[in-house]
């Protein structure tokens, strides 16, 4: 209870998330407009956390999402299975021409002074069609669930996805689960979903059901409409702006017990300074900092969230939970793709101050 959370000691599932599955086409350092080949990474903010908790941290996890019955759906479903995540799908039939589709994310990693680029094709996305009643939450949670998670990207997809999150949060609470939400504010998505005003109205209704909130000061200001300081002149590794907002967050949402985020100072595409922080039941915790040699930055924030959640779920001290999240997020940026290739032993070694010396 050091975290202020009332966690179930055991359940059939440690963690369940709700969100959209996507596939990301990655040509590496080649700009997409010049690409002739690319890797396919299966992703989704909510899936990434479930996958990391299963594959690296060996917890029992599940994912509720849309799945389309066509070859791209088969590819994505195979990766979900490979990461050890139990799927709970609402199936859609593809008509052979128009869809519905599994969303595509296009990206190139950039290099040095050339920044990464990310853009989307979410046209006629199956996940955007999800609505309350599509999942039998009583059945999904029948054996018990310890933690339920969703995020702001899924909330922005349509008028029904946010309602689906609220339905799931209420069911998770009734099943005795802790609930978390990653604000993940994406202006491109909210701008076509009604703009910042709708984002605040939608997310306000969701956060009323949330125990653990993930988001930086910009997410809090844009997603929750909470006033905050001008942080442009500050170091990105200075947590004071983030911590100064906690009073405003908890006044608006007194149910929130934890708020956590990463700290990142980008020196170049491949060189970042990295840290993490958390406000936990009134106390503040700050990770060490390190210098990252980045291969692929996508998914680093989800890497932090999953390591942090693991620490809380397994009874680590709040400081150790922050450090585990920080270490896992750092390691995740050293792999291509959005989900982990790290082992729990590597994470714990780095969290304790391990080095990159060769392991023999």
KAVEN-V952364 format. One record per residue. N is the residue number from 1. PHI is phi as a letter, one per 20 degrees, with the letter a starting at -180 (999 if undefined). OMEGA is omega in degrees with one decimal (NA if undefined). Layout:
# KAVEN-V952364
n | phi | omega
N | PHI | OMEGA
N | PHI | OMEGA
This chain:
# KAVEN-V952364
n | phi | omega
1 | 999 | 177.5
2 | g | -177.3
3 | e | -174.9
4 | n | -179.6
5 | e | 176.5
6 | d | -174.9
7 | e | 172.9
8 | f | -179.5
9 | f | -177.8
10 | b | 178.1
11 | a | 178.0
12 | f | 178.2
13 | c | 176.1
14 | f | -169.1
15 | b | 173.5
16 | c | 175.8
17 | c | 178.8
18 | c | 179.2
19 | r | -177.8
20 | e | 169.4
21 | e | 178.3
22 | c | 169.2
23 | c | -177.2
24 | d | 177.7
25 | e | -168.8
26 | c | 176.1
27 | e | 178.7
28 | m | -176.9
29 | e | 179.0
30 | e | 174.8
31 | g | -172.8
32 | g | -177.7
33 | f | 176.9
34 | d | -172.3
35 | f | 172.7
36 | c | 178.2
37 | b | 179.7
38 | b | 170.5
39 | e | 175.6
40 | d | 176.9
41 | d | 174.6
42 | e | -168.6
43 | b | -177.5
44 | p | -173.7
45 | g | -177.8
46 | f | 176.0
47 | f | -176.7
48 | g | -178.1
49 | f | 178.1
50 | f | -179.7
51 | f | 179.6
52 | f | -179.6
53 | f | 178.3
54 | f | -169.3
55 | f | -178.5
56 | e | -169.3
57 | e | 168.7
58 | m | 173.9
59 | e | 179.4
60 | e | -173.0
61 | c | 177.4
62 | c | 179.9
63 | c | 171.3
64 | d | -176.0
65 | a | 173.3
66 | e | 176.1
67 | c | -179.5
68 | d | -176.5
69 | e | 174.8
70 | b | -169.5
71 | g | 177.5
72 | f | 174.6
73 | f | 178.2
74 | f | 179.2
75 | f | -178.3
76 | f | -179.4
77 | f | 177.9
78 | f | 179.9
79 | f | 175.5
80 | f | 178.2
81 | f | -176.9
82 | f | 178.9
83 | e | 174.1
84 | m | -177.9
85 | e | 177.2
86 | f | -177.8
87 | e | 169.0
88 | c | -170.1
89 | d | 159.7
90 | e | -174.1
91 | e | 174.7
92 | c | 176.8
93 | e | 176.7
94 | e | -177.3
95 | e | 178.3
96 | n | -178.6
97 | c | -170.8
98 | e | -178.0
99 | o | 5.4
100 | f | -169.5
101 | d | 163.3
102 | e | -172.3
103 | f | 177.8
104 | d | 172.1
105 | d | 177.9
106 | d | -179.9
107 | b | 160.2
108 | c | -168.7
109 | f | -173.4
110 | m | 179.0
111 | a | 176.4
112 | l | -178.5
113 | e | 179.5
114 | e | -173.2
115 | f | 171.5
116 | f | 177.9
117 | c | 177.8
118 | c | 171.8
119 | b | -166.1
120 | c | 158.9
121 | c | 179.7
122 | d | -177.9
123 | f | 178.6
124 | l | -177.7
125 | f | -178.8
126 | f | -177.0
127 | f | 179.2
128 | f | -179.9
129 | e | 179.0
130 | f | -174.7
131 | b | 176.7
132 | g | -178.3
133 | n | -178.2
134 | f | -179.6
135 | c | 176.3
136 | e | -174.2
137 | f | 178.8
138 | f | 178.5
139 | f | -179.7
140 | f | -177.3
141 | e | -171.9
142 | g | -179.7
143 | e | -178.7
144 | n | 176.3
145 | b | -175.6
146 | e | -172.5
147 | b | 176.7
148 | c | -172.0
149 | b | 169.5
150 | b | -173.9
151 | b | -172.5
152 | f | 177.1
153 | f | 178.7
154 | f | -179.7
155 | f | -176.0
156 | e | -168.9
157 | f | -177.0
158 | a | 178.5
159 | f | -176.8
160 | e | -176.1
161 | f | 177.8
162 | f | 177.9
163 | f | 177.7
164 | f | 177.0
165 | f | -179.0
166 | f | 176.7
167 | g | -178.6
168 | f | 178.6
169 | f | 179.9
170 | f | 178.4
171 | f | 179.5
172 | f | 177.5
173 | f | 179.2
174 | f | 179.1
175 | e | 176.3
176 | n | -177.0
177 | e | 164.2
178 | f | -179.5
179 | d | 177.5
180 | c | -177.3
181 | b | 175.8
182 | e | -176.3
183 | g | 172.6
184 | k | -174.9
185 | f | 178.3
186 | d | -175.4
187 | g | -178.9
188 | g | -178.7
189 | f | -177.7
190 | f | 180.0
191 | f | 177.3
192 | e | -179.3
193 | d | 177.7
194 | o | 175.0
195 | n | -175.8
196 | g | -178.8
197 | f | 178.3
198 | f | 178.7
199 | g | -179.3
200 | f | -178.8
201 | f | -178.4
202 | f | -175.4
203 | f | 177.1
204 | g | 179.9
205 | f | 179.8
206 | f | -172.8
207 | f | 176.6
208 | f | -178.2
209 | d | -167.9
210 | d | 174.2
211 | e | -172.8
212 | c | -176.3
213 | d | 176.2
214 | d | 178.7
215 | r | 178.7
216 | e | -176.0
217 | f | 177.4
218 | f | 175.4
219 | g | -178.1
220 | f | -179.4
221 | f | -175.0
222 | f | -176.1
223 | e | -176.1
224 | d | -179.6
225 | m | -177.7
226 | e | -180.0
227 | f | 179.1
228 | b | -177.3
229 | f | 171.2
230 | f | -173.4
231 | d | -173.3
232 | f | -177.0
233 | e | -175.5
234 | e | 169.0
235 | f | 178.4
236 | f | 177.9
237 | e | 178.6
238 | e | -176.3
239 | e | -171.9
240 | f | 179.1
241 | f | 178.3
242 | f | -177.5
243 | f | -178.6
244 | f | -178.5
245 | e | -172.2
246 | f | 177.9
247 | f | 177.9
248 | f | 179.1
249 | f | -174.2
250 | f | 173.1
251 | f | 179.3
252 | f | -176.9
253 | c | -176.4
254 | f | 177.7
255 | f | -176.9
256 | f | -177.2
257 | d | -176.2
258 | b | 170.5
259 | c | -174.5
260 | c | 177.3
261 | a | 172.9
262 | e | 174.6
263 | c | -175.2
264 | b | 172.8
265 | d | -175.2
266 | e | 177.7
267 | e | 171.5
268 | b | -179.3
269 | g | -173.7
270 | d | -178.8
271 | c | -179.2
272 | c | 163.9
273 | e | -166.3
274 | c | 174.5
275 | b | 179.5
276 | b | -178.9
277 | b | 172.7
278 | b | 169.4
279 | d | -172.3
280 | c | 175.3
281 | l | 176.2
282 | n | 179.8
283 | d | -178.0
284 | d | -177.6
285 | c | -177.0
286 | c | 178.4
287 | f | 163.5
288 | f | 171.2
289 | d | 177.0
290 | b | 176.3
291 | e | -177.8
292 | d | 165.1
293 | d | -165.4
294 | e | 168.3
295 | e | -176.9
296 | b | -174.2
297 | f | -175.4
298 | f | 178.5
299 | n | -179.0
300 | f | 178.1
301 | f | 175.6
302 | f | 176.1
303 | f | 176.1
304 | f | -177.4
305 | g | -176.4
306 | f | 177.5
307 | f | 177.8
308 | f | 178.3
309 | f | 178.6
310 | g | 179.7
311 | g | 179.4
312 | f | -178.6
313 | f | -175.6
314 | d | 171.8
315 | n | 174.3
316 | f | 173.4
317 | f | 178.2
318 | g | 179.3
319 | f | 179.2
320 | f | 177.2
321 | f | 177.0
322 | f | -178.0
323 | f | 177.3
324 | f | 177.0
325 | f | 178.4
326 | g | -178.4
327 | f | -178.8
328 | f | 177.1
329 | f | 177.9
330 | f | -179.0
331 | f | -177.0
332 | f | 180.0
333 | f | 178.8
334 | e | 177.5
335 | d | 168.2
336 | f | 176.9
337 | n | -170.7
338 | e | -176.3
339 | d | -166.8
340 | f | 164.1
341 | c | -178.5
342 | e | 171.8
343 | d | 178.7
344 | f | -179.3
345 | f | 176.9
346 | f | -179.5
347 | f | -178.1
348 | f | 179.4
349 | f | -179.7
350 | f | 178.2
351 | f | 178.2
352 | e | 179.2
353 | o | -179.9
354 | f | -177.6
355 | d | 179.3
356 | e | 176.3
357 | f | -176.6
358 | g | 177.6
359 | e | -177.2
360 | d | NA
